């Protein structure tokens, strides 16, 4: 049974502007493992990756019904891609029972999360 659904969309130029202004932005959003992946990317792909993770984490927090805050911050959530490219959610280092999808166009990134009851 579905426990929660979350959706988020973010403009790539907004994320690029925040990231270019200060590297601490990406450090507040991405886990250490996600940062390692981010550093292997180049150019526009870095912005797509960062924006996609930002949207996925926002969508997850909405699906939980908490939003981003003390009980659920960006670094509590991790989105790791399997070898196939399928993104998988982790919360407090534990796999999440549910699904996440991330997409982007030239101007926006979006993510949807569906949480399932355990």
N, C-alpha and C positions, 0 to 999 in steps of 0.2 A: 504494500500500500504506500502511496505517496505521502511523505511527511511535509514536504515543502518545495516550492518552486521559486527560483530567483532569476532575474534577468537584469543585465546592465549593458549599457552602451557608452562609449567614451570617444571623444574626438582625438585623433592621432596628433594633430598639431598642438593640442593642449598638453598632452603627455610629453611630446618632444620639447616643448617650451620649458616645462617643469624640470625635465631631465637635464636639459642643456644648461639651465640656470644653476643647478646644484646637484652633484652626485649623491648627496644624502637622500634625495627623493627616491631614487631607485633602491637605496639601502633600507629605506623604511617600507618599501613595497615587496621586494624580492628576498626570499630566503637565501642562505649561502649557496645551496645547490642551484637555485634559479639564477643567482648572480653569475655563477660559473658558466652556465649555458649562455646567458646574456653576453658575457665577455667574448664568447666564440663567434658571435654574430657581427655583421658589419652594416653600416649605413642605416637605411630605412628599416631593415629587418629588426634591428635593435628596438626601434620605436614600436613596431608591430608586436614584438614579443612582450615588451614591458606593458603596453596598453592592453594586450590580451590577458596577461596575468592580473593586472589591475581590475579589469572587468570581471574576470572569473572569481576573484576574491570578493568583490562587491556583491556579485550574484549569489555566491555561497552564503555570505552574511545575511542577505535578504531571505534566502531559502530557510535559514535557521530561525529567522524572525527576530534577530538581534541587531542587525546592522553592524557596521564596524565600530568598535568601542572597547571598553575595558575587558569584556568577556570574550571578545573575538576581534583580534587585531590582524593586520596584514601579515605579520610574521608568524602568526599562529597557523596560517593557511598556506599550503604549498600545492602547486600544480606541477606535477612531474609527467613528462611524456614517456610512454612506453616505447620500445624499439619500433613499433608500428606507427608511432606518432600520436596515438590516442592519449589524450590528457587524462590523468588520474588525480583526484583530490585527496589531500591529507590534511587532517586537523589535529594539532598537537602531536605530530609525527605518527598518527594512526590513520589507516586508510578509511575513507568516508564511504558509507553505504549509499551510493547514488551515482549520478552521471553529470558530466560537464562537457560542454561543447564551446569552442572558441572560434570566432570567425573575424575576418577584417576585410575592408575594402581599401581603397586608396586614402580614404578620409576618416574612417571610424573602425573601432574594434568593438565587438560585442561578445557576450558570453551568456549562456544559460546553464543553470544548475537545477537538477531534480534530485531531491533527497528522498531516500526510501527508508521506511521504518525497519529496524533491525529484527 
